[in-house]
Amino acid sequence: MQLAQRIPVTDVSAWLGHNDINTTYQIYGHLVEEAWDRALEVMETAYPRPSAPSAHRGSR
């Protein structure tokens, strides 16, 4: 439930008493797959792609 609510896996690992975050990730990693999508969305918002130059340049 914590991972589904976007609590960092590092925190969940500590709360569960796992000595190694890889243990937590191996067991519960499938629950954080959406994190990649969220990370991409955050990066695209922070660093939008420049728009392509317009084919119409106007008259001189």
PDBQT receptor file of N, H, CA, C and O in Angstrom, charges set to zero:
ATOM      1  N   MET A   1       0.822  -1.191   0.000  1.00  0.00    +0.000 N 
ATOM      2  CA  MET A   1       0.000   0.000   0.000  1.00  0.00    +0.000 C 
ATOM      3  C   MET A   1       0.868   1.258   0.000  1.00  0.00    +0.000 C 
ATOM      4  O   MET A   1       0.538   2.248  -0.653  1.00  0.00    +0.000 OA
ATOM      5  N   GLN A   2       1.962   1.212   0.726  1.00  0.00    +0.000 N 
ATOM      6  H   GLN A   2       2.230   0.408   1.256  1.00  0.00    +0.000 HD
ATOM      7  CA  GLN A   2       2.824   2.389   0.782  1.00  0.00    +0.000 C 
ATOM      8  C   GLN A   2       3.435   2.696  -0.576  1.00  0.00    +0.000 C 
ATOM      9  O   GLN A   2       3.496   3.855  -0.985  1.00  0.00    +0.000 OA
ATOM     10  N   LEU A   3       3.883   1.675  -1.266  1.00  0.00    +0.000 N 
ATOM     11  H   LEU A   3       3.834   0.733  -0.933  1.00  0.00    +0.000 HD
ATOM     12  CA  LEU A   3       4.469   1.896  -2.588  1.00  0.00    +0.000 C 
ATOM     13  C   LEU A   3       3.417   2.410  -3.565  1.00  0.00    +0.000 C 
ATOM     14  O   LEU A   3       3.708   3.266  -4.400  1.00  0.00    +0.000 OA
ATOM     15  N   ALA A   4       2.219   1.899  -3.465  1.00  0.00    +0.000 N 
ATOM     16  H   ALA A   4       1.983   1.204  -2.787  1.00  0.00    +0.000 HD
ATOM     17  CA  ALA A   4       1.150   2.356  -4.342  1.00  0.00    +0.000 C 
ATOM     18  C   ALA A   4       0.804   3.819  -4.071  1.00  0.00    +0.000 C 
ATOM     19  O   ALA A   4       0.285   4.507  -4.950  1.00  0.00    +0.000 OA
ATOM     20  N   GLN A   5       1.085   4.290  -2.874  1.00  0.00    +0.000 N 
ATOM     21  H   GLN A   5       1.506   3.731  -2.160  1.00  0.00    +0.000 HD
ATOM     22  CA  GLN A   5       0.832   5.684  -2.518  1.00  0.00    +0.000 C 
ATOM     23  C   GLN A   5       2.073   6.558  -2.726  1.00  0.00    +0.000 C 
ATOM     24  O   GLN A   5       2.152   7.687  -2.242  1.00  0.00    +0.000 OA
ATOM     25  N   ARG A   6       3.031   6.001  -3.458  1.00  0.00    +0.000 N 
ATOM     26  H   ARG A   6       2.967   5.083  -3.851  1.00  0.00    +0.000 HD
ATOM     27  CA  ARG A   6       4.240   6.712  -3.868  1.00  0.00    +0.000 C 
ATOM     28  C   ARG A   6       5.216   7.014  -2.732  1.00  0.00    +0.000 C 
ATOM     29  O   ARG A   6       5.985   7.972  -2.808  1.00  0.00    +0.000 OA
ATOM     30  N   ILE A   7       5.182   6.198  -1.681  1.00  0.00    +0.000 N 
ATOM     31  H   ILE A   7       4.557   5.420  -1.619  1.00  0.00    +0.000 HD
ATOM     32  CA  ILE A   7       6.206   6.285  -0.648  1.00  0.00    +0.000 C 
ATOM     33  C   ILE A   7       7.479   5.684  -1.262  1.00  0.00    +0.000 C 
ATOM     34  O   ILE A   7       7.420   4.606  -1.855  1.00  0.00    +0.000 OA
ATOM     35  N   PRO A   8       8.626   6.364  -1.130  1.00  0.00    +0.000 N 
ATOM     36  CA  PRO A   8       9.849   5.839  -1.742  1.00  0.00    +0.000 C 
ATOM     37  C   PRO A   8      10.197   4.430  -1.258  1.00  0.00    +0.000 C 
ATOM     38  O   PRO A   8      10.041   4.105  -0.080  1.00  0.00    +0.000 OA
ATOM     39  N   VAL A   9      10.666   3.611  -2.182  1.00  0.00    +0.000 N 
ATOM     40  H   VAL A   9      10.792   3.875  -3.138  1.00  0.00    +0.000 HD
ATOM     41  CA  VAL A   9      11.013   2.225  -1.859  1.00  0.00    +0.000 C 
ATOM     42  C   VAL A   9      12.108   2.176  -0.790  1.00  0.00    +0.000 C 
ATOM     43  O   VAL A   9      12.176   1.216  -0.023  1.00  0.00    +0.000 OA
ATOM     44  N   THR A  10      12.956   3.190  -0.731  1.00  0.00    +0.000 N 
ATOM     45  H   THR A  10      12.901   3.971  -1.353  1.00  0.00    +0.000 HD
ATOM     46  CA  THR A  10      13.991   3.221   0.308  1.00  0.00    +0.000 C 
ATOM     47  C   THR A  10      13.367   3.313   1.693  1.00  0.00    +0.000 C 
ATOM     48  O   THR A  10      13.831   2.663   2.630  1.00  0.00    +0.000 OA
ATOM     49  N   ASP A  11      12.321   4.116   1.825  1.00  0.00    +0.000 N 
ATOM     50  H   ASP A  11      11.944   4.645   1.064  1.00  0.00    +0.000 HD
ATOM     51  CA  ASP A  11      11.642   4.240   3.117  1.00  0.00    +0.000 C 
ATOM     52  C   ASP A  11      10.919   2.943   3.482  1.00  0.00    +0.000 C 
ATOM     53  O   ASP A  11      10.987   2.481   4.621  1.00  0.00    +0.000 OA
ATOM     54  N   VAL A  12      10.237   2.371   2.512  1.00  0.00    +0.000 N 
ATOM     55  H   VAL A  12      10.182   2.746   1.587  1.00  0.00    +0.000 HD
ATOM     56  CA  VAL A  12       9.520   1.121   2.758  1.00  0.00    +0.000 C 
ATOM     57  C   VAL A  12      10.507   0.035   3.180  1.00  0.00    +0.000 C 
ATOM     58  O   VAL A  12      10.225  -0.738   4.096  1.00  0.00    +0.000 OA
ATOM     59  N   SER A  13      11.641  -0.026   2.530  1.00  0.00    +0.000 N 
ATOM     60  H   SER A  13      11.871   0.602   1.786  1.00  0.00    +0.000 HD
ATOM     61  CA  SER A  13      12.663  -1.011   2.859  1.00  0.00    +0.000 C 
ATOM     62  C   SER A  13      13.123  -0.868   4.309  1.00  0.00    +0.000 C 
ATOM     63  O   SER A  13      13.263  -1.859   5.025  1.00  0.00    +0.000 OA
ATOM     64  N   ALA A  14      13.355   0.370   4.730  1.00  0.00    +0.000 N 
ATOM     65  H   ALA A  14      13.241   1.175   4.148  1.00  0.00    +0.000 HD
ATOM     66  CA  ALA A  14      13.784   0.613   6.107  1.00  0.00    +0.000 C 
ATOM     67  C   ALA A  14      12.700   0.207   7.097  1.00  0.00    +0.000 C 
ATOM     68  O   ALA A  14      12.989  -0.418   8.117  1.00  0.00    +0.000 OA
ATOM     69  N   TRP A  15      11.444   0.563   6.794  1.00  0.00    +0.000 N 
ATOM     70  H   TRP A  15      11.209   1.071   5.965  1.00  0.00    +0.000 HD
ATOM     71  CA  TRP A  15      10.338   0.229   7.696  1.00  0.00    +0.000 C 
ATOM     72  C   TRP A  15      10.139  -1.273   7.816  1.00  0.00    +0.000 C 
ATOM     73  O   TRP A  15       9.750  -1.773   8.871  1.00  0.00    +0.000 OA
ATOM     74  N   LEU A  16      10.407  -1.995   6.725  1.00  0.00    +0.000 N 
ATOM     75  H   LEU A  16      10.723  -1.589   5.867  1.00  0.00    +0.000 HD
ATOM     76  CA  LEU A  16      10.251  -3.447   6.750  1.00  0.00    +0.000 C 
ATOM     77  C   LEU A  16      11.433  -4.144   7.406  1.00  0.00    +0.000 C 
ATOM     78  O   LEU A  16      11.386  -5.344   7.676  1.00  0.00    +0.000 OA
ATOM     79  N   GLY A  17      12.491  -3.388   7.660  1.00  0.00    +0.000 N 
ATOM     80  H   GLY A  17      12.529  -2.413   7.441  1.00  0.00    +0.000 HD
ATOM     81  CA  GLY A  17      13.664  -3.967   8.318  1.00  0.00    +0.000 C 
ATOM     82  C   GLY A  17      14.578  -4.736   7.384  1.00  0.00    +0.000 C 
ATOM     83  O   GLY A  17      15.382  -5.553   7.833  1.00  0.00    +0.000 OA
ATOM     84  N   HIS A  18      14.458  -4.481   6.083  1.00  0.00    +0.000 N 
ATOM     85  H   HIS A  18      13.805  -3.817   5.719  1.00  0.00    +0.000 HD
ATOM     86  CA  HIS A  18      15.346  -5.157   5.131  1.00  0.00    +0.000 C 
ATOM     87  C   HIS A  18      16.729  -4.524   5.203  1.00  0.00    +0.000 C 
ATOM     88  O   HIS A  18      16.860  -3.300   5.218  1.00  0.00    +0.000 OA
ATOM     89  N   ASN A  19      17.755  -5.361   5.246  1.00  0.00    +0.000 N 
ATOM     90  H   ASN A  19      17.648  -6.355   5.233  1.00  0.00    +0.000 HD
ATOM     91  CA  ASN A  19      19.133  -4.867   5.291  1.00  0.00    +0.000 C 
ATOM     92  C   ASN A  19      19.588  -4.319   3.954  1.00  0.00    +0.000 C 
ATOM     93  O   ASN A  19      20.524  -3.522   3.890  1.00  0.00    +0.000 OA
ATOM     94  N   ASP A  20      18.935  -4.738   2.899  1.00  0.00    +0.000 N 
ATOM     95  H   ASP A  20      18.174  -5.385   2.952  1.00  0.00    +0.000 HD
ATOM     96  CA  ASP A  20      19.337  -4.367   1.550  1.00  0.00    +0.000 C 
ATOM     97  C   ASP A  20      18.092  -3.973   0.761  1.00  0.00    +0.000 C 
ATOM     98  O   ASP A  20      17.114  -4.719   0.726  1.00  0.00    +0.000 OA
ATOM     99  N   ILE A  21      18.130  -2.804   0.130  1.00  0.00    +0.000 N 
ATOM    100  H   ILE A  21      18.925  -2.198   0.159  1.00  0.00    +0.000 HD
ATOM    101  CA  ILE A  21      16.978  -2.342  -0.654  1.00  0.00    +0.000 C 
ATOM    102  C   ILE A  21      16.658  -3.308  -1.791  1.00  0.00    +0.000 C 
ATOM    103  O   ILE A  21      15.513  -3.378  -2.239  1.00  0.00    +0.000 OA
ATOM    104  N   ASN A  22      17.653  -4.049  -2.260  1.00  0.00    +0.000 N 
ATOM    105  H   ASN A  22      18.582  -3.992  -1.896  1.00  0.00    +0.000 HD
ATOM    106  CA  ASN A  22      17.402  -5.013  -3.336  1.00  0.00    +0.000 C 
ATOM    107  C   ASN A  22      16.416  -6.094  -2.901  1.00  0.00    +0.000 C 
ATOM    108  O   ASN A  22      15.648  -6.600  -3.719  1.00  0.00    +0.000 OA
ATOM    109  N   THR A  23      16.434  -6.449  -1.617  1.00  0.00    +0.000 N 
ATOM    110  H   THR A  23      17.058  -6.038  -0.952  1.00  0.00    +0.000 HD
ATOM    111  CA  THR A  23      15.467  -7.416  -1.106  1.00  0.00    +0.000 C 
ATOM    112  C   THR A  23      14.055  -6.877  -1.300  1.00  0.00    +0.000 C 
ATOM    113  O   THR A  23      13.176  -7.575  -1.806  1.00  0.00    +0.000 OA
ATOM    114  N   THR A  24      13.851  -5.640  -0.898  1.00  0.00    +0.000 N 
ATOM    115  H   THR A  24      14.565  -5.073  -0.487  1.00  0.00    +0.000 HD
ATOM    116  CA  THR A  24      12.539  -5.002  -1.033  1.00  0.00    +0.000 C 
ATOM    117  C   THR A  24      12.146  -4.916  -2.496  1.00  0.00    +0.000 C 
ATOM    118  O   THR A  24      11.010  -5.216  -2.864  1.00  0.00    +0.000 OA
ATOM    119  N   TYR A  25      13.091  -4.506  -3.324  1.00  0.00    +0.000 N 
ATOM    120  H   TYR A  25      14.014  -4.262  -3.025  1.00  0.00    +0.000 HD
ATOM    121  CA  TYR A  25      12.784  -4.337  -4.750  1.00  0.00    +0.000 C 
ATOM    122  C   TYR A  25      12.455  -5.675  -5.405  1.00  0.00    +0.000 C 
ATOM    123  O   TYR A  25      11.559  -5.748  -6.245  1.00  0.00    +0.000 OA
ATOM    124  N   GLN A  26      13.181  -6.745  -5.025  1.00  0.00    +0.000 N 
ATOM    125  H   GLN A  26      13.909  -6.686  -4.343  1.00  0.00    +0.000 HD
ATOM    126  CA  GLN A  26      12.904  -8.056  -5.613  1.00  0.00    +0.000 C 
ATOM    127  C   GLN A  26      11.513  -8.551  -5.254  1.00  0.00    +0.000 C 
ATOM    128  O   GLN A  26      10.854  -9.208  -6.059  1.00  0.00    +0.000 OA
ATOM    129  N   ILE A  27      11.069  -8.236  -4.044  1.00  0.00    +0.000 N 
ATOM    130  H   ILE A  27      11.605  -7.702  -3.389  1.00  0.00    +0.000 HD
ATOM    131  CA  ILE A  27       9.755  -8.702  -3.593  1.00  0.00    +0.000 C 
ATOM    132  C   ILE A  27       8.635  -7.798  -4.091  1.00  0.00    +0.000 C 
ATOM    133  O   ILE A  27       7.591  -8.277  -4.535  1.00  0.00    +0.000 OA
ATOM    134  N   TYR A  28       8.859  -6.482  -4.015  1.00  0.00    +0.000 N 
ATOM    135  H   TYR A  28       9.707  -6.093  -3.654  1.00  0.00    +0.000 HD
ATOM    136  CA  TYR A  28       7.783  -5.526  -4.270  1.00  0.00    +0.000 C 
ATOM    137  C   TYR A  28       8.026  -4.625  -5.478  1.00  0.00    +0.000 C 
ATOM    138  O   TYR A  28       7.245  -3.705  -5.723  1.00  0.00    +0.000 OA
ATOM    139  N   GLY A  29       9.077  -4.869  -6.222  1.00  0.00    +0.000 N 
ATOM    140  H   GLY A  29       9.711  -5.616  -6.023  1.00  0.00    +0.000 HD
ATOM    141  CA  GLY A  29       9.444  -4.006  -7.341  1.00  0.00    +0.000 C 
ATOM    142  C   GLY A  29       8.352  -3.831  -8.375  1.00  0.00    +0.000 C 
ATOM    143  O   GLY A  29       8.249  -2.773  -8.996  1.00  0.00    +0.000 OA
ATOM    144  N   HIS A  30       7.541  -4.846  -8.566  1.00  0.00    +0.000 N 
ATOM    145  H   HIS A  30       7.625  -5.705  -8.062  1.00  0.00    +0.000 HD
ATOM    146  CA  HIS A  30       6.450  -4.744  -9.549  1.00  0.00    +0.000 C 
ATOM    147  C   HIS A  30       5.444  -3.670  -9.166  1.00  0.00    +0.000 C 
ATOM    148  O   HIS A  30       4.663  -3.227 -10.007  1.00  0.00    +0.000 OA
ATOM    149  N   LEU A  31       5.454  -3.255  -7.927  1.00  0.00    +0.000 N 
ATOM    150  H   LEU A  31       6.089  -3.615  -7.243  1.00  0.00    +0.000 HD
ATOM    151  CA  LEU A  31       4.510  -2.235  -7.475  1.00  0.00    +0.000 C 
ATOM    152  C   LEU A  31       4.994  -0.815  -7.753  1.00  0.00    +0.000 C 
ATOM    153  O   LEU A  31       4.234   0.140  -7.593  1.00  0.00    +0.000 OA
ATOM    154  N   VAL A  32       6.253  -0.668  -8.169  1.00  0.00    +0.000 N 
ATOM    155  H   VAL A  32       6.870  -1.444  -8.299  1.00  0.00    +0.000 HD
ATOM    156  CA  VAL A  32       6.779   0.670  -8.428  1.00  0.00    +0.000 C 
ATOM    157  C   VAL A  32       7.082   0.906  -9.903  1.00  0.00    +0.000 C 
ATOM    158  O   VAL A  32       7.755   1.879 -10.243  1.00  0.00    +0.000 OA
ATOM    159  N   GLU A  33       6.603   0.044 -10.774  1.00  0.00    +0.000 N 
ATOM    160  H   GLU A  33       6.056  -0.747 -10.497  1.00  0.00    +0.000 HD
ATOM    161  CA  GLU A  33       6.857   0.201 -12.202  1.00  0.00    +0.000 C 
ATOM    162  C   GLU A  33       6.320   1.520 -12.732  1.00  0.00    +0.000 C 
ATOM    163  O   GLU A  33       6.900   2.099 -13.650  1.00  0.00    +0.000 OA
ATOM    164  N   GLU A  34       5.226   2.001 -12.168  1.00  0.00    +0.000 N 
ATOM    165  H   GLU A  34       4.754   1.531 -11.422  1.00  0.00    +0.000 HD
ATOM    166  CA  GLU A  34       4.672   3.272 -12.629  1.00  0.00    +0.000 C 
ATOM    167  C   GLU A  34       5.616   4.430 -12.333  1.00  0.00    +0.000 C 
ATOM    168  O   GLU A  34       5.455   5.517 -12.887  1.00  0.00    +0.000 OA
ATOM    169  N   ALA A  35       6.582   4.210 -11.478  1.00  0.00    +0.000 N 
ATOM    170  H   ALA A  35       6.712   3.326 -11.028  1.00  0.00    +0.000 HD
ATOM    171  CA  ALA A  35       7.532   5.277 -11.155  1.00  0.00    +0.000 C 
ATOM    172  C   ALA A  35       8.285   5.737 -12.396  1.00  0.00    +0.000 C 
ATOM    173  O   ALA A  35       8.599   6.921 -12.513  1.00  0.00    +0.000 OA
ATOM    174  N   TRP A  36       8.581   4.841 -13.318  1.00  0.00    +0.000 N 
ATOM    175  H   TRP A  36       8.326   3.878 -13.224  1.00  0.00    +0.000 HD
ATOM    176  CA  TRP A  36       9.267   5.230 -14.544  1.00  0.00    +0.000 C 
ATOM    177  C   TRP A  36       8.409   6.208 -15.346  1.00  0.00    +0.000 C 
ATOM    178  O   TRP A  36       8.915   7.198 -15.875  1.00  0.00    +0.000 OA
ATOM    179  N   ASP A  37       7.119   5.927 -15.431  1.00  0.00    +0.000 N 
ATOM    180  H   ASP A  37       6.708   5.123 -15.002  1.00  0.00    +0.000 HD
ATOM    181  CA  ASP A  37       6.207   6.809 -16.162  1.00  0.00    +0.000 C 
ATOM    182  C   ASP A  37       6.118   8.167 -15.481  1.00  0.00    +0.000 C 
ATOM    183  O   ASP A  37       6.118   9.201 -16.149  1.00  0.00    +0.000 OA
ATOM    184  N   ARG A  38       6.042   8.167 -14.147  1.00  0.00    +0.000 N 
ATOM    185  H   ARG A  38       6.043   7.327 -13.604  1.00  0.00    +0.000 HD
ATOM    186  CA  ARG A  38       5.970   9.433 -13.414  1.00  0.00    +0.000 C 
ATOM    187  C   ARG A  38       7.256  10.221 -13.596  1.00  0.00    +0.000 C 
ATOM    188  O   ARG A  38       7.215  11.436 -13.787  1.00  0.00    +0.000 OA
ATOM    189  N   ALA A  39       8.401   9.542 -13.540  1.00  0.00    +0.000 N 
ATOM    190  H   ALA A  39       8.434   8.554 -13.385  1.00  0.00    +0.000 HD
ATOM    191  CA  ALA A  39       9.689  10.221 -13.699  1.00  0.00    +0.000 C 
ATOM    192  C   ALA A  39       9.790  10.855 -15.083  1.00  0.00    +0.000 C 
ATOM    193  O   ALA A  39      10.258  11.986 -15.216  1.00  0.00    +0.000 OA
ATOM    194  N   LEU A  40       9.357  10.138 -16.103  1.00  0.00    +0.000 N 
ATOM    195  H   LEU A  40       8.976   9.219 -15.995  1.00  0.00    +0.000 HD
ATOM    196  CA  LEU A  40       9.381  10.672 -17.460  1.00  0.00    +0.000 C 
ATOM    197  C   LEU A  40       8.480  11.894 -17.570  1.00  0.00    +0.000 C 
ATOM    198  O   LEU A  40       8.851  12.894 -18.186  1.00  0.00    +0.000 OA
ATOM    199  N   GLU A  41       7.303  11.810 -16.975  1.00  0.00    +0.000 N 
ATOM    200  H   GLU A  41       7.002  10.998 -16.475  1.00  0.00    +0.000 HD
ATOM    201  CA  GLU A  41       6.370  12.936 -17.007  1.00  0.00    +0.000 C 
ATOM    202  C   GLU A  41       6.961  14.163 -16.315  1.00  0.00    +0.000 C 
ATOM    203  O   GLU A  41       6.833  15.280 -16.816  1.00  0.00    +0.000 OA
ATOM    204  N   VAL A  42       7.598  13.962 -15.184  1.00  0.00    +0.000 N 
ATOM    205  H   VAL A  42       7.702  13.055 -14.777  1.00  0.00    +0.000 HD
ATOM    206  CA  VAL A  42       8.222  15.074 -14.456  1.00  0.00    +0.000 C 
ATOM    207  C   VAL A  42       9.335  15.704 -15.285  1.00  0.00    +0.000 C 
ATOM    208  O   VAL A  42       9.438  16.928 -15.369  1.00  0.00    +0.000 OA
ATOM    209  N   MET A  43      10.164  14.867 -15.894  1.00  0.00    +0.000 N 
ATOM    210  H   MET A  43      10.081  13.873 -15.826  1.00  0.00    +0.000 HD
ATOM    211  CA  MET A  43      11.274  15.382 -16.702  1.00  0.00    +0.000 C 
ATOM    212  C   MET A  43      10.762  16.120 -17.933  1.00  0.00    +0.000 C 
ATOM    213  O   MET A  43      11.306  17.163 -18.295  1.00  0.00    +0.000 OA
ATOM    214  N   GLU A  44       9.724  15.597 -18.580  1.00  0.00    +0.000 N 
ATOM    215  H   GLU A  44       9.282  14.750 -18.286  1.00  0.00    +0.000 HD
ATOM    216  CA  GLU A  44       9.184  16.263 -19.758  1.00  0.00    +0.000 C 
ATOM    217  C   GLU A  44       8.529  17.596 -19.397  1.00  0.00    +0.000 C 
ATOM    218  O   GLU A  44       8.549  18.536 -20.191  1.00  0.00    +0.000 OA
ATOM    219  N   THR A  45       7.953  17.674 -18.209  1.00  0.00    +0.000 N 
ATOM    220  H   THR A  45       7.937  16.910 -17.564  1.00  0.00    +0.000 HD
ATOM    221  CA  THR A  45       7.372  18.936 -17.752  1.00  0.00    +0.000 C 
ATOM    222  C   THR A  45       8.469  19.944 -17.430  1.00  0.00    +0.000 C 
ATOM    223  O   THR A  45       8.365  21.119 -17.780  1.00  0.00    +0.000 OA
ATOM    224  N   ALA A  46       9.505  19.482 -16.769  1.00  0.00    +0.000 N 
ATOM    225  H   ALA A  46       9.589  18.527 -16.485  1.00  0.00    +0.000 HD
ATOM    226  CA  ALA A  46      10.599  20.371 -16.370  1.00  0.00    +0.000 C 
ATOM    227  C   ALA A  46      11.448  20.809 -17.566  1.00  0.00    +0.000 C 
ATOM    228  O   ALA A  46      11.927  21.942 -17.615  1.00  0.00    +0.000 OA
ATOM    229  N   TYR A  47      11.624  19.919 -18.508  1.00  0.00    +0.000 N 
ATOM    230  H   TYR A  47      11.234  18.999 -18.468  1.00  0.00    +0.000 HD
ATOM    231  CA  TYR A  47      12.467  20.193 -19.673  1.00  0.00    +0.000 C 
ATOM    232  C   TYR A  47      11.699  19.889 -20.954  1.00  0.00    +0.000 C 
ATOM    233  O   TYR A  47      11.972  18.884 -21.611  1.00  0.00    +0.000 OA
ATOM    234  N   PRO A  48      10.750  20.735 -21.315  1.00  0.00    +0.000 N 
ATOM    235  CA  PRO A  48       9.962  20.458 -22.528  1.00  0.00    +0.000 C 
ATOM    236  C   PRO A  48      10.839  20.452 -23.776  1.00  0.00    +0.000 C 
ATOM    237  O   PRO A  48      11.828  21.179 -23.865  1.00  0.00    +0.000 OA
ATOM    238  N   ARG A  49      10.464  19.639 -24.708  1.00  0.00    +0.000 N 
ATOM    239  H   ARG A  49       9.660  19.048 -24.635  1.00  0.00    +0.000 HD
ATOM    240  CA  ARG A  49      11.197  19.576 -25.975  1.00  0.00    +0.000 C 
ATOM    241  C   ARG A  49      10.939  20.861 -26.749  1.00  0.00    +0.000 C 
ATOM    242  O   ARG A  49       9.813  21.358 -26.778  1.00  0.00    +0.000 OA
ATOM    243  N   PRO A  50      11.976  21.395 -27.372  1.00  0.00    +0.000 N 
ATOM    244  CA  PRO A  50      11.749  22.605 -28.177  1.00  0.00    +0.000 C 
ATOM    245  C   PRO A  50      10.847  22.279 -29.352  1.00  0.00    +0.000 C 
ATOM    246  O   PRO A  50      10.922  21.191 -29.923  1.00  0.00    +0.000 OA
ATOM    247  N   SER A  51       9.999  23.224 -29.706  1.00  0.00    +0.000 N 
ATOM    248  H   SER A  51       9.939  24.107 -29.242  1.00  0.00    +0.000 HD
ATOM    249  CA  SER A  51       9.113  22.986 -30.833  1.00  0.00    +0.000 C 
ATOM    250  C   SER A  51       9.914  23.063 -32.124  1.00  0.00    +0.000 C 
ATOM    251  O   SER A  51      10.916  23.771 -32.218  1.00  0.00    +0.000 OA
ATOM    252  N   ALA A  52       9.448  22.322 -33.106  1.00  0.00    +0.000 N 
ATOM    253  H   ALA A  52       8.634  21.747 -33.029  1.00  0.00    +0.000 HD
ATOM    254  CA  ALA A  52      10.113  22.289 -34.404  1.00  0.00    +0.000 C 
ATOM    255  C   ALA A  52       9.982  23.655 -35.077  1.00  0.00    +0.000 C 
ATOM    256  O   ALA A  52       8.970  24.336 -34.912  1.00  0.00    +0.000 OA
ATOM    257  N   PRO A  53      10.996  24.053 -35.830  1.00  0.00    +0.000 N 
ATOM    258  CA  PRO A  53      10.897  25.332 -36.554  1.00  0.00    +0.000 C 
ATOM    259  C   PRO A  53       9.727  25.303 -37.537  1.00  0.00    +0.000 C 
ATOM    260  O   PRO A  53       9.437  24.275 -38.149  1.00  0.00    +0.000 OA
ATOM    261  N   SER A  54       9.086  26.410 -37.670  1.00  0.00    +0.000 N 
ATOM    262  H   SER A  54       9.322  27.245 -37.173  1.00  0.00    +0.000 HD
ATOM    263  CA  SER A  54       7.945  26.503 -38.559  1.00  0.00    +0.000 C 
ATOM    264  C   SER A  54       8.400  26.533 -40.012  1.00  0.00    +0.000 C 
ATOM    265  O   SER A  54       9.419  27.140 -40.341  1.00  0.00    +0.000 OA
ATOM    266  N   ALA A  55       7.630  25.868 -40.885  1.00  0.00    +0.000 N 
ATOM    267  H   ALA A  55       6.802  25.375 -40.617  1.00  0.00    +0.000 HD
ATOM    268  CA  ALA A  55       7.938  25.847 -42.315  1.00  0.00    +0.000 C 
ATOM    269  C   ALA A  55       7.623  27.214 -42.925  1.00  0.00    +0.000 C 
ATOM    270  O   ALA A  55       8.218  27.588 -43.936  1.00  0.00    +0.000 OA
ATOM    271  N   HIS A  56       6.716  27.946 -42.339  1.00  0.00    +0.000 N 
ATOM    272  H   HIS A  56       6.232  27.642 -41.518  1.00  0.00    +0.000 HD
ATOM    273  CA  HIS A  56       6.315  29.267 -42.834  1.00  0.00    +0.000 C 
ATOM    274  C   HIS A  56       7.156  30.319 -42.122  1.00  0.00    +0.000 C 
ATOM    275  O   HIS A  56       7.070  30.459 -40.902  1.00  0.00    +0.000 OA
ATOM    276  N   ARG A  57       7.955  31.049 -42.863  1.00  0.00    +0.000 N 
ATOM    277  H   ARG A  57       8.025  30.935 -43.854  1.00  0.00    +0.000 HD
ATOM    278  CA  ARG A  57       8.827  32.031 -42.245  1.00  0.00    +0.000 C 
ATOM    279  C   ARG A  57       8.344  33.453 -42.424  1.00  0.00    +0.000 C 
ATOM    280  O   ARG A  57       8.962  34.384 -41.909  1.00  0.00    +0.000 OA
ATOM    281  N   GLY A  58       7.256  33.636 -43.140  1.00  0.00    +0.000 N 
ATOM    282  H   GLY A  58       6.754  32.880 -43.558  1.00  0.00    +0.000 HD
ATOM    283  CA  GLY A  58       6.732  34.984 -43.327  1.00  0.00    +0.000 C 
ATOM    284  C   GLY A  58       7.435  35.705 -44.470  1.00  0.00    +0.000 C 
ATOM    285  O   GLY A  58       8.434  35.226 -45.006  1.00  0.00    +0.000 OA
ATOM    286  N   SER A  59       6.901  36.852 -44.828  1.00  0.00    +0.000 N 
ATOM    287  H   SER A  59       6.090  37.241 -44.393  1.00  0.00    +0.000 HD
ATOM    288  CA  SER A  59       7.437  37.633 -45.955  1.00  0.00    +0.000 C 
ATOM    289  C   SER A  59       8.437  38.639 -45.462  1.00  0.00    +0.000 C 
ATOM    290  O   SER A  59       8.387  39.085 -44.316  1.00  0.00    +0.000 OA
ATOM    291  N   ARG A  60       9.362  38.997 -46.355  1.00  0.00    +0.000 N 
ATOM    292  H   ARG A  60       9.403  38.635 -47.286  1.00  0.00    +0.000 HD
ATOM    293  CA  ARG A  60      10.332  40.043 -46.021  1.00  0.00    +0.000 C 
ATOM    294  C   ARG A  60      10.048  41.282 -46.776  1.00  0.00    +0.000 C 
ATOM    295  O   ARG A  60      10.761  42.274 -46.626  1.00  0.00    +0.000 OA
TER     296      ARG A  60
